[in-house]
Amino acid sequence: MPEIRISLSEYEFELLKKVKGKRTWKELLVSLARNREQLLINEINELFFKLKSLDPENHEFYEIMRVSLIAFIKDQRNTAMKMLRKTIDLLSKS
């Protein structure tokens, strides 16, 4: 099983301990990864919402790309590839 070992100053350790609270160190680290994923998804959703409102004629293209990116971030490669194939199909019809 992988392990993480780092050296911290007393100040850094106390700072992290406050953030950790009652969670385990593992729970804290995993929550950081989840928060990053959710932050990326929120940014993607906001961007594509703006694109759809500015260019409603290409709504379908933007939606396919949005879903592709989110699937990629969530490590759902098959879904991402499926959506990218839809993008190619959509572009070939144009």
Sequence and secondary structure as in RCSB ss.txt:
>XXXX:A:sequence
MPEIRISLSEYEFELLKKVKGKRTWKELLVSLARNREQLLINEINELFFKLKSLDPENHEFYEIMRVSLIAFIKD
QRNTAMKMLRKTIDLLSKS
>XXXX:A:secstr
         HHHHHHHHHHHTTS HHHHHHHHHHHHHHHHHHHHHHHHHHHHHH GGGHHHHHHHHHHHHHHHTT
 HHHHHHHHHHHHHHHHH 
